Amino acid sequence: MQLIRKDPLMDIETTRWTATDQLDSDAAVLAYLEAVFEDGDPALIAAALSDVATVRGLANPPAAEPDIALDSVIRTLKALGLELTAKAA
């Protein structure tokens, strides 16, 4: 007879979390964009811009995947010793 132990993690309930649920103010949007721009990952930047566009109700939000131009811009900026930043208008 083999004893089967119950996995304690099976009792944990989770809820879905999305960044868009947290973007409820201009300050939250700015902090989110500043953080992803600081990271510099083109995929993350593209996804964040898509999130913000969706929250702001843009009819055609950008794709959540980077295109070659964004990746090229970020690499060029880094090569020049510059970085992409977000600033409230």
Backbone as a chain_set.jsonl record, in Angstrom:
{"seq": "MQLIRKDPLMDIETTRWTATDQLDSDAAVLAYLEAVFEDGDPALIAAALSDVATVRGLANPPAAEPDIALDSVIRTLKALGLELTAKAA", "coords": {"N": [[0.838, -1.172, 0.0], [0.628, 2.153, -0.91], [1.272, 5.347, 0.307], [-0.318, 8.338, -0.437], [0.465, 11.626, -0.641], [-1.147, 14.66, -0.171], [-0.842, 17.472, -2.218], [0.038, 20.565, -0.98], [-0.077, 22.903, -2.463], [-2.146, 22.644, -4.174], [-4.41, 23.588, -2.992], [-4.462, 26.283, -3.221], [-5.986, 29.191, -4.324], [-6.115, 31.221, -7.184], [-6.153, 34.414, -8.81], [-6.756, 36.044, -11.903], [-4.338, 38.283, -13.151], [-3.71, 41.338, -14.675], [-1.791, 43.839, -16.299], [-3.249, 45.957, -17.295], [-5.412, 46.262, -15.612], [-4.381, 47.734, -13.568], [-3.786, 50.209, -14.505], [-5.036, 52.822, -13.86], [-4.783, 55.539, -13.624], [-3.159, 58.617, -14.646], [-0.662, 58.793, -13.447], [-0.098, 56.118, -12.831], [0.062, 54.997, -15.389], [2.244, 56.419, -16.428], [4.304, 55.603, -14.652], [4.375, 52.884, -15.237], [5.145, 52.885, -17.972], [7.627, 54.2, -17.736], [9.049, 52.275, -16.296], [9.113, 50.052, -18.074], [10.431, 51.187, -20.254], [12.874, 51.738, -19.102], [13.792, 49.16, -18.7], [14.207, 48.356, -21.338], [13.633, 46.274, -23.107], [12.478, 45.425, -26.234], [10.172, 43.846, -26.802], [8.761, 43.934, -24.406], [8.321, 46.698, -24.195], [6.71, 47.124, -26.465], [4.479, 45.556, -25.758], [3.642, 46.92, -23.453], [2.99, 49.464, -24.487], [0.856, 48.693, -26.075], [-0.891, 47.811, -24.053], [-1.408, 50.259, -22.691], [-2.553, 51.768, -24.75], [-4.863, 50.289, -25.189], [-6.189, 50.573, -22.712], [-6.611, 53.323, -22.777], [-8.416, 53.473, -24.78], [-7.855, 53.565, -27.541], [-8.681, 53.213, -30.93], [-7.32, 51.512, -32.696], [-5.126, 49.826, -31.267], [-1.545, 49.467, -30.928], [0.287, 46.552, -32.03], [1.022, 43.915, -29.732], [3.495, 42.932, -30.031], [6.899, 43.519, -30.803], [7.971, 45.505, -33.587], [10.365, 45.466, -36.243], [11.409, 48.05, -36.525], [11.127, 49.321, -33.983], [12.826, 47.766, -32.387], [15.231, 48.299, -33.668], [15.478, 51.072, -33.244], [15.784, 51.155, -30.441], [18.177, 49.683, -30.086], [19.945, 51.337, -31.484], [19.783, 53.728, -29.981], [20.874, 52.787, -27.539], [23.442, 52.153, -28.399], [24.391, 54.664, -28.858], [24.618, 55.566, -26.351], [22.325, 56.45, -25.183], [18.947, 56.52, -23.841], [15.548, 55.364, -23.981], [12.811, 57.121, -22.737], [9.869, 57.812, -20.748], [7.65, 60.545, -20.488], [5.366, 62.729, -19.033], [3.133, 64.622, -21.014]], "CA": [[0.0, 0.0, 0.0], [1.417, 3.377, -1.018], [0.638, 6.531, 0.846], [-0.302, 9.485, -1.348], [0.383, 12.879, 0.101], [-1.834, 15.741, -0.869], [0.011, 18.626, -2.511], [-0.56, 21.753, -0.351], [-0.277, 23.964, -3.449], [-3.403, 22.418, -4.881], [-5.476, 24.288, -2.277], [-4.316, 27.721, -3.422], [-6.791, 29.786, -5.384], [-5.469, 32.383, -7.781], [-6.99, 35.244, -9.663], [-6.032, 36.538, -13.06], [-3.794, 39.625, -12.984], [-3.214, 41.958, -15.897], [-1.297, 45.201, -16.075], [-4.274, 46.938, -17.649], [-6.275, 46.49, -14.443], [-3.695, 48.64, -12.652], [-3.526, 51.493, -15.178], [-6.252, 53.589, -13.603], [-4.489, 56.968, -13.481], [-2.021, 59.071, -15.445], [0.56, 58.461, -12.713], [0.139, 54.676, -12.984], [0.489, 54.789, -16.769], [3.591, 56.954, -16.556], [5.214, 54.726, -13.913], [4.45, 51.632, -16.015], [5.96, 53.13, -19.163], [8.994, 54.478, -17.301], [9.675, 51.01, -15.907], [9.423, 49.206, -19.235], [11.45, 51.857, -21.058], [14.139, 51.55, -18.392], [14.212, 47.788, -18.966], [14.759, 48.395, -22.686], [13.269, 45.109, -23.913], [11.504, 45.843, -27.238], [8.918, 43.1, -26.667], [8.077, 44.469, -23.23], [7.872, 48.048, -24.544], [5.58, 46.996, -27.393], [3.326, 45.058, -24.995], [3.185, 47.992, -22.562], [2.31, 50.473, -25.307], [-0.433, 48.109, -26.44], [-1.721, 47.859, -22.841], [-1.833, 51.641, -22.434], [-3.467, 52.152, -25.833], [-6.129, 49.598, -24.941], [-6.818, 51.228, -21.556], [-7.014, 54.667, -23.185], [-9.495, 53.36, -25.749], [-7.472, 53.789, -28.932], [-9.427, 52.332, -31.822], [-6.407, 50.51, -33.243], [-3.901, 49.81, -30.463], [-0.428, 48.801, -31.6], [0.465, 45.13, -31.724], [1.773, 43.662, -28.498], [4.787, 42.382, -30.417], [7.694, 44.599, -31.387], [8.336, 45.366, -34.987], [11.803, 45.647, -36.431], [11.779, 49.458, -36.339], [11.275, 49.599, -32.553], [14.042, 47.102, -31.947], [16.34, 49.042, -34.26], [15.576, 52.355, -32.537], [16.311, 50.919, -29.098], [19.587, 49.305, -30.215], [20.69, 52.528, -31.893], [19.874, 54.604, -28.814], [21.831, 52.206, -26.598], [24.776, 52.28, -28.987], [24.76, 56.072, -28.723], [24.671, 55.895, -24.935], [21.061, 57.103, -24.841], [17.871, 55.61, -23.486], [14.18, 55.773, -24.241], [12.124, 57.414, -21.485], [8.502, 58.309, -20.844], [7.461, 61.799, -19.761], [4.012, 63.259, -19.231], [3.116, 65.775, -21.919]], "C": [[0.891, 1.246, 0.0], [0.61, 4.552, -0.487], [0.752, 7.687, -0.142], [-0.489, 10.735, -0.52], [-0.281, 13.932, -0.765], [-0.881, 16.922, -1.035], [-0.643, 19.877, -1.915], [-0.795, 22.894, -1.347], [-1.59, 23.811, -4.204], [-4.573, 23.148, -4.225], [-5.449, 25.802, -2.496], [-5.191, 28.181, -4.58], [-6.073, 31.025, -5.897], [-6.494, 33.188, -8.571], [-6.131, 35.769, -10.801], [-5.585, 37.976, -12.792], [-3.335, 40.116, -14.339], [-2.78, 43.379, -15.573], [-2.388, 46.223, -16.336], [-5.222, 47.224, -16.497], [-5.685, 47.527, -13.491], [-3.505, 50.043, -13.228], [-4.733, 52.413, -15.088], [-6.017, 55.079, -13.394], [-3.315, 57.323, -14.384], [-0.701, 58.691, -14.774], [0.907, 56.978, -12.87], [0.643, 54.357, -14.389], [1.934, 55.249, -16.941], [4.614, 56.063, -15.85], [5.436, 53.415, -14.668], [5.362, 51.819, -17.225], [7.411, 53.435, -18.797], [9.731, 53.181, -16.973], [10.03, 50.157, -17.12], [10.453, 49.866, -20.148], [12.828, 51.684, -20.417], [14.686, 50.151, -18.639], [14.826, 47.671, -20.357], [14.426, 47.221, -23.575], [12.19, 45.509, -24.923], [10.155, 45.126, -27.129], [8.096, 43.633, -25.501], [7.538, 45.871, -23.51], [6.665, 47.988, -25.46], [4.328, 46.528, -26.658], [2.759, 46.149, -24.088], [2.46, 49.082, -23.342], [0.939, 49.977, -25.756], [-1.398, 48.14, -25.254], [-2.281, 49.258, -22.621], [-2.824, 52.095, -23.512], [-4.84, 51.522, -25.635], [-6.897, 50.274, -23.811], [-7.352, 52.603, -21.941], [-8.06, 54.664, -24.29], [-9.121, 53.689, -27.186], [-8.166, 52.757, -29.814], [-8.554, 51.201, -32.361], [-5.114, 50.494, -32.431], [-2.787, 49.095, -31.211], [-0.351, 47.336, -31.194], [1.303, 44.975, -30.464], [3.113, 42.997, -28.783], [5.594, 43.493, -31.073], [7.865, 44.408, -32.884], [9.813, 45.715, -35.108], [12.223, 47.091, -36.152], [11.991, 49.79, -34.859], [12.566, 48.986, -32.028], [15.276, 47.856, -32.447], [16.561, 50.374, -33.548], [16.221, 52.16, -31.168], [17.789, 50.547, -29.157], [20.442, 50.51, -30.59], [20.862, 53.497, -30.734], [20.905, 54.089, -27.817], [23.254, 52.36, -27.113], [25.3, 53.706, -28.866], [24.864, 56.505, -27.264], [23.429, 56.611, -24.452], [20.037, 56.057, -24.436], [16.518, 56.226, -23.797], [13.491, 55.994, -22.899], [10.703, 57.901, -21.771], [8.388, 59.56, -19.991], [6.04, 62.292, -20.045], [4.078, 64.513, -20.104], [2.496, 66.984, -21.25]], "O": [[1.801, 1.367, 0.821], [-0.57, 4.718, -0.797], [1.847, 7.97, -0.629], [-1.472, 10.882, 0.207], [0.011, 14.057, -1.955], [-0.197, 17.314, -0.089], [-1.76, 20.223, -2.298], [-1.63, 23.763, -1.097], [-2.079, 24.768, -4.805], [-5.623, 23.309, -4.847], [-6.322, 26.517, -2.004], [-5.137, 27.623, -5.677], [-5.493, 31.784, -5.121], [-7.556, 32.688, -8.943], [-4.917, 35.915, -10.66], [-6.352, 38.787, -12.272], [-2.653, 39.398, -15.07], [-3.335, 44.03, -14.687], [-2.445, 47.253, -15.663], [-5.78, 48.318, -16.414], [-6.41, 48.128, -12.699], [-3.107, 50.96, -12.51], [-5.367, 52.739, -16.091], [-6.94, 55.807, -13.028], [-2.572, 56.449, -14.831], [0.259, 58.315, -15.446], [2.076, 56.627, -13.023], [1.549, 53.54, -14.556], [2.749, 54.543, -17.533], [5.682, 55.797, -16.401], [6.555, 52.905, -14.726], [6.249, 51.002, -17.471], [8.329, 52.976, -19.477], [10.897, 53.014, -17.331], [11.125, 49.6, -17.187], [11.268, 49.172, -20.755], [13.826, 51.504, -21.115], [15.896, 49.968, -18.772], [15.83, 46.985, -20.547], [14.897, 47.171, -24.711], [11.093, 45.896, -24.519], [9.109, 45.74, -27.341], [6.876, 43.767, -25.603], [6.422, 46.196, -23.108], [5.697, 48.72, -25.257], [3.237, 47.042, -26.904], [1.542, 46.289, -23.967], [1.421, 49.571, -22.898], [-0.022, 50.745, -25.809], [-2.577, 48.453, -25.417], [-3.479, 49.426, -22.391], [-3.826, 52.739, -23.201], [-5.862, 52.16, -25.887], [-8.098, 50.521, -23.925], [-8.421, 53.006, -21.484], [-8.541, 55.722, -24.696], [-9.99, 54.059, -27.976], [-8.226, 51.575, -29.477], [-9.006, 50.06, -32.468], [-4.114, 51.078, -32.849], [-3.05, 48.218, -32.035], [-0.861, 46.938, -30.147], [2.174, 45.794, -30.171], [3.79, 42.548, -27.858], [5.046, 44.313, -31.811], [7.898, 43.282, -33.38], [10.423, 46.205, -34.158], [13.296, 47.32, -35.593], [12.952, 50.481, -34.522], [13.312, 49.639, -31.298], [16.249, 48.021, -31.711], [17.699, 50.759, -33.28], [17.108, 52.923, -30.784], [18.578, 51.046, -28.355], [21.543, 50.679, -30.066], [21.951, 54.03, -30.521], [21.717, 54.86, -27.306], [24.167, 52.665, -26.345], [26.508, 53.926, -28.781], [25.161, 57.663, -26.973], [23.462, 57.302, -23.433], [20.23, 54.862, -24.658], [16.37, 57.446, -23.864], [13.578, 55.142, -22.015], [10.384, 58.336, -22.878], [8.958, 59.632, -18.903], [5.585, 62.263, -21.189], [4.966, 65.351, -19.946], [2.398, 68.047, -21.864]]}, "num_chains": 1, "name": "protein.A"}
